[in-house]
Amino acid sequence: MAARSFTAPDPDSLTMGCEEEFQIIDPSTGQLASRAEKLKRDSHLHGELAPQNELHLCQIETATPICGSLGEVREKLGAARRDLLESASHFGLTIAASGTHPFSDWHDQTITPKDRYLGMVSDYQYLTRELLIFGQHVHVGIEDPDLAVEVMNRSRVHLSSLLALTASSPYWVGEDTGYDSFRTLMWLKWPMTGPPQHFESRADYDRTVAGLVGAGVISDASKVYWDIRVPPDKPTIEFRVGDVCPHLDDAVMLAGLVRAIALRCARAAAAGEPAPRPRPELLRAASWRAARSGVHGELVDTAAGKSRPAAEQIERMLGELAVELDDLGEGAFVRERVREILDGGNSADRQRAAVEEAGEVRAAVDLVVRETAEV
């Protein structure tokens, strides 16, 4: 079969949308609080923008509308955070954005009593009950379904850099795990997570997902949880690799990087450039290495099949995206924020520094709560 030809999208046509998963916190104890229903009822946001349940009642998710610029992403993410903060304050609560809670025990949390989540408990048992994690998802609008799969294929080499920059989950049940993103390790236990395989076309992707459903591995297409996926109900490509970010600017930076990656990969497909075909074990290892070491260790260069210092690998990514970042009008902000993280550390680094200074893990919660509220 002849290779399909593609038309590169106009930069202005690449819309974005973001979802953020938050912790509901009792500020008197720093513990998680199972009050999602109260916050939802008190919210001023309605329709698709209204806060939504997640797996546990101590979690709540927000989503932006379709956005055309990073300025709009920032405005909508900030508005959603302010809404949750206001609602939480009415009940003596607050919210926090990090990939795991530093010390609350998953055994003490309540599963949201909705059919989807109860079905997950039935199917995945212990894995569901312990899945107390929080991420950020970024959608980029791509109408052509085959081009969306091409972008997904080509984007995989950048996943580990995105994870290293956003890692915010070093603690689990009161212990320093030694990982910057322990959320990633919890998530990789599940089937259909991590970097996806290469697909030849959207038809190949759909056949694969249908085969998984037919085999009973997943109940429906929405339970494909790869780090990048093509959602069954939206003309987008969805990046799911990042921990949720305490700093609003980091959440906006992630959206900017993701859109630039999507544009670069779409242009490469339109130009007929060969798609990189990294080995699946290298992609998996790259995810593990980014989760382990963040921005201060080494990352796996899956294209070259070797390790590089994280800063070098991430700077290489910025270099590859230079034209796209500038064409999207977002280069200065994204580069500045990325380099601030490379110099000063990611959220995991900041949390560890706070705990070391205070001598107690509670300090990580207090730090994340403060940073989340800076909107």
C-alpha positions in Angstrom: 0.0 0.0 0.0 1.3 3.4 -1.0 2.2 5.8 1.8 -0.4 8.5 2.5 0.4 12.1 1.8 -0.5 14.7 4.4 -1.0 18.4 4.5 0.8 20.2 7.3 -1.7 22.1 9.6 -1.6 25.8 9.9 -0.1 26.7 13.3 -3.2 28.8 14.1 -5.5 25.8 13.5 -3.8 23.7 16.3 -6.2 24.1 19.2 -5.5 22.8 22.7 -7.3 21.7 25.8 -6.0 20.7 29.2 -7.3 18.5 32.0 -5.9 18.7 35.6 -6.5 16.3 38.4 -6.3 17.8 41.9 -6.1 16.6 45.5 -8.7 17.8 48.0 -6.8 18.7 51.2 -7.8 19.2 54.8 -5.4 22.1 55.7 -5.6 21.3 59.4 -4.0 17.9 58.9 -2.6 18.0 55.4 -4.5 14.8 54.7 -6.7 14.0 51.7 -10.4 14.7 52.2 -13.1 12.8 50.3 -15.3 15.8 49.5 -15.5 15.9 45.7 -19.2 15.9 45.7 -19.4 19.0 47.9 -16.9 20.9 45.7 -18.8 19.9 42.5 -22.1 21.2 43.9 -20.5 24.5 45.0 -18.7 25.2 41.8 -19.6 28.2 39.6 -18.5 26.3 36.5 -21.2 24.5 34.5 -21.6 22.1 31.6 -18.3 20.7 30.1 -16.3 23.1 32.3 -17.8 21.8 35.6 -15.4 19.9 37.9 -15.7 16.1 37.4 -15.2 13.1 39.6 -12.2 10.9 39.4 -11.5 7.4 40.8 -11.4 8.5 44.4 -13.7 11.0 46.2 -10.6 12.9 47.4 -9.8 13.7 43.7 -11.4 16.2 41.4 -10.7 17.0 37.8 -11.1 20.2 35.7 -10.9 20.8 32.0 -10.5 23.8 29.8 -12.6 24.6 26.8 -10.9 24.4 23.4 -8.1 27.1 23.4 -6.3 28.7 20.6 -3.3 30.1 22.5 -1.2 29.6 25.6 -2.6 32.8 27.0 -6.1 31.4 26.8 -4.9 28.1 28.3 -3.4 30.0 31.2 -6.6 32.1 31.7 -8.9 29.0 31.7 -6.6 26.8 33.9 -6.3 29.7 36.3 -10.0 30.3 36.4 -10.7 26.6 37.1 -8.1 26.5 39.9 -9.6 29.7 41.4 -13.1 28.2 41.3 -12.0 25.0 43.1 -10.0 27.0 45.7 -13.1 29.1 46.4 -15.4 26.1 46.6 -13.0 24.2 48.9 -12.6 27.2 51.2 -16.4 27.1 51.9 -15.9 23.7 53.5 -12.6 24.6 55.3 -10.6 22.7 52.6 -8.1 23.5 49.9 -6.6 21.8 46.8 -3.2 20.7 45.8 -1.6 19.7 42.5 1.1 17.0 42.6 1.3 13.5 41.1 0.9 11.7 44.5 0.0 12.8 48.0 3.1 12.7 50.1 1.7 10.8 53.0 -2.1 10.0 52.9 -2.6 6.2 52.7 -4.7 4.9 49.8 -6.3 2.4 52.1 -8.1 5.3 53.8 -9.7 6.6 50.6 -13.1 6.0 49.2 -13.7 4.9 45.6 -16.2 7.1 43.8 -19.5 5.2 43.7 -20.0 5.4 39.9 -20.4 2.5 37.5 -17.2 3.3 35.6 -15.0 3.3 38.7 -16.8 0.3 40.4 -16.3 -1.6 37.1 -12.6 -0.7 37.3 -12.4 -2.1 40.8 -14.1 -5.3 39.7 -11.8 -5.7 36.7 -8.4 -4.6 38.2 -8.9 -5.1 41.9 -5.9 -4.0 44.0 -4.4 -2.0 41.2 -7.6 0.2 41.2 -7.8 0.6 44.9 -4.2 1.8 45.3 -4.3 4.1 42.2 -4.1 7.4 44.1 -2.4 9.4 41.4 -2.9 12.8 39.7 -1.9 13.8 36.2 -2.3 16.5 33.5 -3.6 15.6 30.1 -3.1 17.9 27.0 -5.2 17.5 23.8 -4.2 19.0 20.5 -6.8 19.2 17.8 -6.0 17.3 14.6 -8.9 16.6 12.3 -7.2 14.1 10.0 -7.3 10.7 11.9 -4.4 9.2 10.0 -2.3 12.3 10.6 -3.2 12.1 14.3 -1.7 8.6 14.4 1.4 9.8 12.5 1.9 12.5 15.1 1.5 10.0 17.9 4.1 7.7 16.4 6.6 10.5 16.0 6.0 12.2 19.3 7.0 9.2 21.4 10.7 10.1 21.4 9.8 13.2 23.5 7.7 11.6 26.2 10.5 11.1 28.7 11.6 14.8 28.5 8.0 15.9 29.2 7.8 13.6 32.2 11.2 14.7 33.6 10.1 18.4 33.5 6.7 17.8 35.2 7.7 15.2 37.8 6.0 16.1 41.0 5.5 12.8 43.0 8.6 11.8 45.0 6.7 10.7 48.1 4.4 7.7 48.7 2.7 7.0 52.0 5.2 9.1 53.9 8.4 7.8 52.3 10.8 9.2 49.8 10.5 6.7 47.0 13.8 7.7 45.3 11.8 8.6 42.2 10.8 12.0 40.9 7.6 10.6 39.5 6.4 7.7 41.5 3.0 8.3 39.9 4.5 6.9 36.7 5.6 3.7 38.5 2.2 3.2 39.9 0.6 3.7 36.5 3.0 1.4 34.6 1.6 -1.5 36.6 -1.6 -1.3 34.6 -2.2 -2.9 31.2 -2.4 -0.5 28.3 -0.2 2.2 29.9 3.2 3.6 29.0 4.4 4.5 25.5 2.3 3.1 22.7 3.6 0.9 19.9 4.0 2.2 16.3 0.8 2.1 14.2 0.8 2.1 10.4 -2.5 4.0 10.1 -5.7 5.0 12.0 -7.2 1.8 10.7 -4.3 -0.2 12.3 -4.8 1.7 15.6 -8.6 1.1 15.6 -8.1 -2.6 14.8 -5.6 -3.0 17.7 -8.0 -1.3 20.1 -10.9 -3.4 18.9 -8.8 -6.5 19.3 -8.1 -5.6 22.9 -11.7 -5.0 23.6 -12.6 -8.3 21.8 -10.1 -10.2 23.8 -11.5 -8.8 27.1 -8.3 -7.0 28.0 -10.2 -3.7 28.2 -14.0 -3.1 28.2 -14.0 -0.2 25.8 -11.7 2.1 23.8 -11.7 4.8 26.6 -9.6 2.4 28.7 -6.6 2.6 26.5 -4.3 4.6 28.8 -1.1 5.0 26.7 1.0 8.0 27.3 -0.2 9.3 24.0 -3.5 8.1 22.5 -6.2 9.1 20.0 -9.4 9.5 22.0 -12.4 7.6 20.6 -14.7 10.6 20.9 -12.6 13.6 20.0 -10.6 14.7 16.9 -7.5 15.2 19.0 -4.3 13.6 20.0 -4.0 13.3 23.8 -0.7 13.4 25.7 -1.1 11.8 29.2 2.5 11.5 30.3 2.8 14.4 32.7 2.4 14.6 36.5 0.0 17.4 37.4 2.0 20.6 38.0 1.8 22.7 41.2 2.9 25.9 39.4 0.3 27.1 36.9 3.2 28.3 34.6 4.5 24.7 34.4 1.1 23.4 33.3 1.0 26.1 30.6 4.5 25.3 29.6 3.6 21.6 29.2 0.7 22.6 26.9 3.0 24.8 24.8 5.6 22.0 24.4 3.0 19.5 23.5 1.5 21.7 20.8 4.9 22.4 19.3 5.8 18.7 19.3 2.5 18.0 17.5 3.2 20.7 14.9 6.8 19.5 14.3 5.7 15.9 13.9 2.8 16.9 11.6 5.2 18.9 9.4 7.6 16.0 9.3 4.9 13.6 8.2 3.7 16.1 5.5 7.3 16.4 4.3 7.6 12.6 4.0 10.4 12.4 6.6 10.9 8.9 7.9 9.3 8.3 11.3 11.6 7.3 14.1 11.1 3.7 15.1 12.6 3.4 18.5 12.6 -0.1 20.0 9.7 -0.6 22.5 12.0 -1.7 25.3 14.0 1.6 24.9 10.8 3.7 25.1 9.7 1.8 28.2 13.2 2.3 29.7 13.1 6.0 28.8 9.9 6.4 30.8 11.4 4.6 33.8 14.6 6.7 33.7 12.7 10.0 33.5 10.5 8.9 36.4 13.6 7.9 38.4 15.9 10.9 37.9 13.9 13.8 36.6 16.0 16.7 35.3 19.1 16.1 37.3 20.0 12.6 36.1 20.3 11.0 32.7 17.6 10.4 30.1 17.5 7.8 27.4 17.9 9.2 23.9 15.7 6.6 22.2 16.6 7.7 18.7 20.4 7.2 19.3 19.9 4.3 21.8 22.1 5.9 24.5 21.9 7.9 27.7 22.4 11.7 27.8 22.4 14.2 30.7 18.8 15.3 31.1 19.6 19.0 30.5 21.3 18.0 27.2 18.5 15.9 26.0 15.8 18.5 26.9 17.9 21.3 25.2 18.1 19.0 22.1 14.3 18.8 22.2 14.0 22.6 22.4 16.4 22.9 19.4 14.3 20.5 17.3 11.1 22.5 18.2 12.7 26.0 17.7 10.8 26.8 14.5 7.5 25.5 15.7 7.7 27.3 19.1 8.4 30.5 17.3 5.7 30.0 14.6 3.2 29.4 17.4 4.3 32.7 19.1 5.2 30.8 22.3 8.9 30.2 22.1 10.2 32.8 24.6 7.8 31.7 27.4 8.3 28.0 26.9 12.1 28.2 26.7 12.3 30.4 29.7 10.2 28.1 31.9 11.9 25.0 30.7 15.3 26.5 31.5 14.1 27.6 34.9 13.3 24.0 35.7 16.6 22.8 34.4 18.4 25.3 36.6 16.3 25.2 39.7 14.7 21.7 39.6 11.2 20.3 39.1 8.5 20.0 41.7 10.0 16.8 43.1 13.2 18.6 43.8 11.4 21.5 45.5 9.4 19.1 47.6 12.5 17.3 48.8 14.2 20.6 49.7 11.2 21.6 51.7 11.1 18.3 53.6 14.8 18.5 54.3 14.5 22.0 55.7 11.5 21.3 57.8 12.4 17.7 58.9 8.9 16.4 58.1 7.0 15.2 55.1 4.1 17.5 55.9 6.2 20.3 54.5 5.8 18.9 51.0 2.0 19.2 51.2 2.3 22.7 52.5 4.6 23.7 49.7 2.4 22.2 47.0 -0.7 23.8 48.5 1.0 27.2 48.4 2.2 26.8 44.8 -1.2 25.5 43.6 -2.9 28.6 45.0 -0.6 31.1 43.2 -3.0 31.8 40.4 
